[in-house]
């Protein structure tokens, strides 16, 4: 089993930055692909970024060039660095882990989920 605890959400001005952290318990973190999802009011949950066990990455077009996903296996932690934030980035952000080694782009591909953390970007 993998348990995920998220932190780093908050309120930021447009153009600012936030770094979200996802701390994982368990002894198999390095063998899990990770993903970050977000859900804004009235919208479907969407994949923001994903990273494989060997650190290849995927980014949604809407965040490409602004967000960076990384992982520190020694600390059992994944990070989402968010720069040049826009009001459209406002959402609840969820960390997810897959039993697979490889990137998954569908929610069904993820087996463990964090509680979510609110990110609000003001104009």
C-alpha positions as CSV (number, residue, x, y, z in Angstrom):
1,X,0.0,0.0,0.0
2,X,1.1,3.6,-0.7
3,X,-0.3,6.6,1.2
4,X,0.1,10.1,-0.1
5,X,0.1,13.4,1.8
6,X,0.1,16.6,-0.2
7,X,1.2,20.1,0.9
8,X,2.1,23.5,-0.6
9,X,-1.2,24.8,-1.9
10,X,-2.4,28.3,-1.2
11,X,-3.2,31.7,-2.6
12,X,-0.9,33.4,-5.1
13,X,-1.0,36.3,-7.5
14,X,-1.0,35.7,-11.2
15,X,2.5,35.4,-12.4
16,X,3.7,33.9,-9.1
17,X,4.9,30.5,-8.2
18,X,4.0,27.6,-5.9
19,X,5.6,24.2,-5.2
20,X,3.4,21.3,-4.4
21,X,4.8,18.3,-2.5
22,X,3.5,14.8,-2.4
23,X,5.1,12.7,0.4
24,X,4.6,8.9,0.0
25,X,4.7,6.3,2.6
26,X,5.7,2.7,1.8
27,X,8.8,1.1,0.6
28,X,8.0,0.9,-3.2
29,X,7.9,4.6,-4.1
30,X,10.7,4.4,-6.6
31,X,8.7,1.7,-8.5
32,X,5.6,3.9,-8.9
33,X,4.7,6.2,-11.7
34,X,3.3,9.5,-10.3
35,X,0.7,11.9,-11.6
36,X,-0.8,15.3,-10.7
37,X,-4.4,15.9,-11.5
38,X,-6.5,19.0,-11.0
39,X,-10.2,19.8,-10.9
40,X,-11.7,23.3,-11.2
41,X,-15.3,24.1,-10.3
42,X,-17.7,22.9,-13.1
43,X,-14.9,21.1,-15.0
44,X,-13.7,17.5,-15.3
45,X,-10.7,16.3,-13.5
46,X,-7.7,16.6,-15.8
47,X,-4.2,15.3,-15.8
48,X,-1.6,18.0,-15.3
49,X,1.6,16.1,-15.3
50,X,3.0,12.6,-14.9
51,X,6.4,11.0,-14.3
52,X,7.5,7.4,-14.7
53,X,9.7,5.4,-12.3
54,X,12.7,6.3,-14.5
55,X,11.8,10.0,-14.6
56,X,10.4,10.5,-18.1
57,X,7.7,13.1,-18.0
58,X,4.4,14.2,-19.5
59,X,2.8,17.6,-19.3
60,X,-0.6,18.8,-20.4
61,X,-0.4,21.5,-23.1
62,X,-2.0,24.0,-20.8
63,X,0.9,23.8,-18.4
64,X,3.8,22.9,-20.6
65,X,6.8,25.2,-20.1
66,X,5.4,26.5,-16.8
67,X,5.1,23.4,-14.6
68,X,7.9,21.0,-13.7
69,X,7.3,17.6,-12.1
70,X,10.2,15.9,-10.4
71,X,10.8,13.1,-7.8
72,X,13.2,12.5,-5.0
73,X,13.2,8.8,-4.3
74,X,15.5,9.2,-1.3
75,X,12.8,11.3,0.4
76,X,9.9,9.4,-1.0
77,X,8.5,12.7,-2.4
78,X,7.3,14.1,-5.7
79,X,7.1,17.8,-6.5
80,X,5.2,20.0,-8.8
81,X,6.9,23.3,-9.4
82,X,4.3,25.8,-10.8
83,X,5.6,29.0,-12.3
84,X,3.9,31.8,-14.2
85,X,0.6,30.9,-12.6
86,X,-2.6,32.0,-14.2
87,X,-6.1,32.4,-12.8
88,X,-7.1,29.5,-15.0
89,X,-4.8,27.3,-12.9
90,X,-7.1,27.7,-9.9
91,X,-8.2,24.2,-8.9
92,X,-7.9,21.4,-6.3
93,X,-4.7,19.6,-7.2
94,X,-4.4,15.8,-6.5
95,X,-1.3,13.7,-6.3
96,X,-1.7,10.1,-7.5
97,X,0.5,7.0,-7.7
98,X,0.3,4.0,-10.0
99,X,1.4,0.5,-9.4
100,X,2.9,0.7,-12.8
101,X,6.4,1.8,-13.6
102,X,5.2,3.7,-16.6
103,X,3.3,6.9,-17.2
104,X,-0.5,6.7,-17.1
105,X,-2.8,9.3,-18.7
106,X,-6.1,8.0,-17.4
107,X,-7.5,8.1,-13.9
108,X,-8.0,4.3,-13.9
109,X,-4.3,3.9,-14.3
110,X,-3.7,5.3,-10.8
111,X,-4.2,3.2,-7.6
112,X,-3.5,5.7,-4.8
113,X,-4.7,9.2,-4.3
114,X,-4.0,12.1,-2.0
115,X,-6.8,14.2,-0.4
116,X,-6.1,17.2,-2.7
117,X,-4.8,20.7,-2.0
118,X,-6.4,24.0,-3.1
119,X,-4.5,26.3,-5.4
120,X,-6.0,29.7,-6.0
121,X,-4.5,32.2,-8.4
122,X,-5.8,35.8,-8.2
123,X,-5.8,38.4,-11.0
